[in-house]
Amino acid sequence: MKVLLLENIHPVAVEILESRGFDVELRAGSLSEDELVETLPGVHLLGIRSNTHITPRVLDAAGDLLAIGCFCIGTNQVDLTSAAQRGIAVFNAPYSNTRSVVELVIGEIIVLGRRLAEKTERMHAGIWDKSAKGSHEIRGRTLGIVGYGNIGTQLSNLAEAMGMRVIFFDTADRLAHGNAQRMKTLDALLAEADVVSIHVDGRPGNAGLFGAEQFAKMKARSLFINASRGMVVDDVALREHILSGHIAGAALDVFPIEPKAQGDPFESALRGLDNVILTPHVGGSTQEAQEEIGYFVANKLSGFALEGRTELSVNMPTVQAPELTAGHRIGFLHASVPGVLANVNGVLADAGANVTGQYLSTRGEVGYVVTDTLDPLPEDALAKLAESEHTIWLRTWDDRRVVPRLG
């Protein structure tokens, strides 16, 4: 089976997939919709990061695609519903780069608070500017975290350990860590925070979450950080508030429009401003994080392709079937309607199958059942399952075979 990995995915993913019999192609940049439509026929597994967008048109063209691996936290770049309807599993790495993002944000809070970006720029220009004006410790300052998920909570823990007071706002019901205080509204957080750090996901409802109105409600001379999604923040409004002096500094790692490949030109309304740190979407780009992500997602992709396992898929029913060391496996993805499982087991009984294990789950409108048998199921029994009006796909895996037989 052929695997295509885009956007400089860590080589450990290539090593894992090739060691398990896959034919892997690695590319440095992302692909446009038209390029994906042209490239994906014949590709069974696709690996992407945040800059490649998988639309229904792309999925329609990818007739051989079994699964997509998002080698990052977010999955909003993939139409998950359309992928599920076509039986294409999607996996991500929800925890692997959390620490890397948090360390970047902690560093930026210190650098912005001490105005170090300005200082180093002037030193390189040959100017000795030894002054404490506008320079502050982070100890005792209030950090406001917008979005209190995996990254937000770990940031909360580290910031508090460094002497900051932490407040947070989240639309979901989140347990406060340490001495962090939940704020009832975003406005209440903005009124108190000396530093505001955004950590929300890329769901459509978060687009434009932070604009001119929110910046105006922040404390005078406060700091702003966005290491979540570019479309969340109005960068032009942020520029205006920095130029007016209301916002003392900002750090951004994500942008509404990002270059497709290494070395491409970058444009932003925030370029050239004092005490503004701009980084090229590297929050999770440490060697440690990228290696862990490569290892984690590659294993999920191969586990699905070679054995039908769907644990931690973001769009498919979760079935944690054991490793297939002997015997035969049938994977049956179907519309979740009453009576389907009874029909499956009826076919197995009529065929005299010796069932050694069965694992099943449903998610929304889709159901998935994995059945292990001692002997292979006869072709006529497989045909009955494959021809059911509720079938999305049927696949079989034989005793210790590397490549599954697709039904």
Order of alpha helices (4+ residues) and beta strands (2+ residues): beta-alpha-beta-alpha-beta-alpha-beta-alpha-beta-alpha-alpha-beta-alpha-beta-beta-alpha-beta-alpha-beta-alpha-beta-beta-alpha-beta-alpha-beta-beta-alpha-beta-beta
